[in-house]
Amino acid sequence: MKKLLAGLMLATALVAPGIAEAATVTITANLVRYSGPAAYLAVYLTNPDGSYNSTLWVAGQKTKYYGSLRGWASSASQGGSLSLDGITGASVGSGGTLTVTADLADTLLDAGYKIHVDTAVEHGGEYADDAVIDLTSAPASVAGSGYVDSLSVGN
């Protein structure tokens, strides 16, 4: 029995690291130049079926404005409680850049997952899905439709 248990533990130790492989993904959102206060951004991941998966970063610390990030707020609230500990930072000003680094499971790459960026500016516009990009193993870039000039993802 002890040999069987030892063998199972060894097999688990050898297989588990392969299962838990993570890819470090860098997400960069470059904002257009605009007049007005700094923008709030929500960077989040959706599953292949389009449902919410997880929040990667929220730029802007006043929670009263999070509802203006409509796509993210609606999707994230579907899952119940929302924990943003350690994944929030300052809002991003006109022409600024937000860079987010996330460790994501290798199995998410090239599997239909998407990264979304919602933006909002106080007394300005609100853009759900301002930029959306496939989560792929190859570097990629797309143009935004509101405050995001370009969104890129790379490993």
N, C-alpha and C positions, 0 to 999 in steps of 0.2 A: 504494500500500500504506500509506504514512504517513497519507494522508487517511482511509482506511478505519479504521485503528487509532485515529486521533484522534477520529473519529466514534463509534466503539464506546466509547471512554473517556468521551466527553461524555454519551452515552446512559446509560451505567452511573452516572455521577455524578448525573444527573437522576432516575433511577429508584430507585437504592439507598436514598436517604433515605425514600422512600415505603414501601419494603419493611420497613425497620427501625424503623418507628414504634413507640413504646413508650408505654404508659399508666402513670402513677404511681397505684398502688392503695394505699390505707390500710386496714389490717386492725386492728381494735380488739377485743380480748377483755377483757371485764370479768368478774372473778371474784366468786363468792359469798363471803360471810363464813363462815369455818370456823375450827375450832381445829386447830392443828398447824403444822408447818414450811411454808416457802414452797413453792409448786408449781413443778414442771417442766412446761414446755409445748413441744410441737413444732407448728409451723405449716408445713403443706406443701400442695403442689398435686398433684392427680391429673388424669389425662387423661379425656376423655369416656368411655372404656371402663372407667374405674375403676382403671387401673394408675397406679403412682407416676410423677410427673413430676419434681418437684424440692422441695428443702427451702427454705423461705423464712426461717425463724428457729427457733432452739432457745433457750428460756429455761431456764437452769440450766447450770452449767459443769462439774459433776462427771460425767464420762462413765460412771462405774459405774452411774448411775441412768437412763441413756438407754434401757436395755432395758425399763424400766417403762412407757415410752411405746410400748406394744405395736404399735399400728397403724402408726405411723410407722417404728419400728425394723424391723418385718417388711418393710414396703414398701420402705424405703430400702435395706435390705441386699440386696434382689433385684438391684439395679443394679450390684453390685460395690463398689468403694471409695467411701467417703463422705467428701467434703471439706466441713468446716464452718467453714473459715477465714472470719472476718468476719461470720458469721451466728449468733453465739451471744452471750448476755448473761445477766444475773442472773436468778435465779428470781423468781417473783412471789408476794407475800404475800397473805394473806386480804383480800378486798375490793379488791385492787389491780387495775391495768389494764396490759395489754401492748399497745403500739401498734407495728405493724410497717409500714414503707413499702417497697414493692417496685415496681420498674420491670418491667412485664410486656408482652410483645408485644400490640398491639391485637388481633391475630387470635385471642387466647385469650379475649377478652371475648365473652359471649353465644354461646359455642361448645361448651358442655357441660363445661367444666373446673370443678373444685370445689376450695375451700379447706377443709382439715381442721385441727382443733386437737385434739391428744391431750393429756391432763393426767395427772399423777401427783404424789402427796404421800407422802413417806417416812412409814411407819407409818399410812398412810391409804389412800384408794382410788386406783385406776388406771382411767382412762376413755379407751379407744380411741374415736375419733370422738366426743369430748365435744361438739363442735359442728362442723357441716358446712354450708357455704353455697356456692351457685352463684356463679361468677365472672361478674358481669354489668356492663354499662356503667352501670346505674342503682344508686344506693345501696340496700343491703339489710341486713336484720338478722334473726338467728334466736336462739332460746333454746338454751342448752346443756343437757346432761343430767347433768353432774357438777359439777366445780369451776367451769366456765364458766357465768356467769349469762347473758351475751349476747355474741354475736359479730356484728360489723358490718363491711361492706366498702363503701368509697366511693372515688370518683376525685377 
